[in-house]
Amino acid sequence: MLCLCTCINDIAFKPDGTQLILAAGSRLLVYDTSDGTLLQPLKGHKDTVYCVAYAKDGKRLLWVSILYDGLIIVHFSP
């Protein structure tokens, strides 16, 4: 469950509408839109994640953290 005190920096819906991803601090949380169930937390950055996006085909997910590590990670969503 996401703490209400956490800042949500970005959200994105999977193109088919079945999932929602939240960038919340340094965490990425994927939810099922039909019932709100947390499907999986995604890891990869030490610092704040500012941007998330799904590819149009829904098979790839991009998230960006730019402060400390300066990395861009492309995650292939399930």
C-alpha positions in Angstrom: 0.0 0.0 0.0 1.3 3.5 -0.9 1.7 5.8 2.1 -0.3 9.0 1.7 2.7 11.0 2.7 4.7 9.9 -0.4 4.9 12.3 -3.3 3.7 10.8 -6.6 5.8 12.3 -9.4 4.2 10.7 -12.4 1.6 8.1 -13.4 1.0 6.1 -16.6 -1.7 3.7 -17.8 -0.8 0.7 -19.8 -2.3 1.3 -23.3 -4.9 -1.5 -22.8 -6.0 0.1 -19.6 -5.2 -3.0 -17.4 -2.4 -1.5 -15.4 -1.4 1.8 -13.7 2.2 2.6 -12.7 3.1 5.2 -10.1 6.5 6.9 -9.7 6.5 7.5 -5.9 9.8 8.7 -4.6 12.3 6.1 -5.5 9.7 3.4 -5.9 7.7 2.3 -8.9 4.4 0.6 -8.1 2.3 -1.3 -10.7 -1.4 -1.7 -9.9 -4.2 -3.7 -11.5 -6.8 -1.1 -12.6 -9.7 -3.5 -12.2 -9.4 -3.9 -8.5 -6.5 -1.7 -7.3 -4.3 -4.7 -6.3 -0.6 -4.0 -6.2 0.9 -6.3 -8.8 4.5 -5.6 -8.3 7.0 -3.0 -7.0 9.8 -2.4 -9.5 13.3 -1.6 -8.4 16.3 0.0 -10.2 17.0 3.5 -8.9 18.5 4.8 -5.7 17.0 8.3 -6.1 13.7 9.9 -7.0 12.0 8.6 -10.2 10.5 11.6 -12.0 8.9 10.1 -15.2 7.3 6.9 -16.3 5.8 5.8 -19.6 4.6 2.7 -21.4 5.4 2.1 -25.1 2.4 2.1 -27.4 2.5 -1.7 -27.6 2.4 -2.0 -23.8 5.4 -4.3 -23.8 8.0 -1.9 -22.6 8.1 0.5 -19.8 10.5 3.5 -19.3 11.3 5.2 -16.1 13.8 8.0 -15.5 15.7 9.2 -12.4 18.0 12.1 -13.0 19.5 13.4 -9.8 22.1 11.0 -8.4 22.7 8.2 -10.8 21.6 9.9 -14.0 20.5 6.6 -15.5 17.6 5.8 -17.9 16.3 2.3 -17.5 14.0 0.5 -20.0 12.1 -2.2 -18.2 10.1 -4.8 -20.2 6.8 -5.1 -18.5 5.1 -8.5 -18.0 
